[in-house]
Amino acid sequence: MRIVDEISPKKLKELYWEKNMSSPEIAKIYKCTPEYIRDLFKKYGVRTRTKSEAKRLFYNISIPKKTLKILYLKKMLSSVDIAKEFKRSPGLVRNRLREYKIPIRTHYEAHLLCNQPRYERHDFDGGLEEKAYLIGFRRGDLYVYQARPRTIVVSMSSTKSVQLNLFQNLFSKYGHIWQGKKRIDNYGDIPICCYLNNTFEFLLDKKDLIEPWILKNTNYFAAFLAGYSDAEGSFCLCKGNGVFEIRSNDKNILRQIRDKLINLEILLRPLQIVRKKETLVNIMGTARISNKDYWGIFIHRKDALLKLINLVNPYLKHLEKRRSMWIVKNNVLERNKKYNNRQDAIWYKLYLMEGVKI
């Protein structure tokens, strides 16, 4: 084979390191021997590839660092799963993790990750209204925590079957429901929980606040209020008059609810303390001292009650509270019919304009 004139160092580096060509491939271009090319490497001081680098290049087994980080850290895939995707060995994937200085999981973390759930789970597929409702219900009555990297547990306990049925209706389509037996030593309530996947991360935060996206939209706010009311609120008759109330420790949430209701022209009294902290209370026959102030909002006005019912009616799910809501509405309409049949009054005309039957 004819030996060509010497190749410039710059051209040699470009072909070998930038274009990832082998010494035989370069020799073929210049019609010389691979040995001559390797002699030029030594002459010019060009570093040659190690066996590992050459093998990786030959078999095209390079995995980009960014891709590996997304698969391993964000999508939580194991080295075995990543190896299957690239049709390589798990050992090679682990070597790339070390090379890129990506923190490798502990044996415990890997064990939790590789264990597949016993029961099938489904992604959250509801719209923003359902999401707002679930957030409201969670803020009021649910305990939620991350049990494993891919498992979120929502739980509660209640003595009322209607509340337990509501929990099942909300979550049974998304994951496995576990319901315990009646506990004798804990007020006679029944525990219930559901195992969900990470699409329910929005339930993890237990804030004493309503998210801005919920407050900006009337329908989302109505759904949130319905969920929170199904947990903490109630419609009832007090001395023959309909009343709506919510009592809880969430002072900021209650204040935000009141402000939004007033903005919607549903008038109600200012937020008030129902029970101060360090007050001795009787809970299911057991004396306890409350560790927080207990706050409440109350709606007594007839026009405000009717507007509130129209607002939450499409979203309220608790069967007993829906029955109570209709009792309160009928109470208001009967009182209007009995005492307020004044067709010359301004509020009477406003009722008619709003579609309220008198």
Secondary structure, DSSP 8 states (H G I E B T S, - for coil): --------HHHHHIIIIIS---HHHHHHHHTS-HHHHHHHHHHHT-----HHHHHHHHTT----HHHHHIIIIIS---HHHHHHHHTS-HHHHHHHHHHTT-----HHHHHHHHS--SS--------HHHHHHHHHHHHHH-EEEEEETTEEEEEEEES-HHHHHHHHHHHTTTSEEEE----TTTTT-EEEEEEE-GGGGGGS---SS--HHHHT-HHHHHHHHHHHHHHHEEEEEETTEEEEEEEES-HHHHHHHHHHHHHTT------EEEE-TT-EEEETTEEEE-SS-EEEEEE--HHHHHHHHHHHTTT---HHHHHHHHHHHHHHHHHHHHH---TTSHHHHHHHHTT---
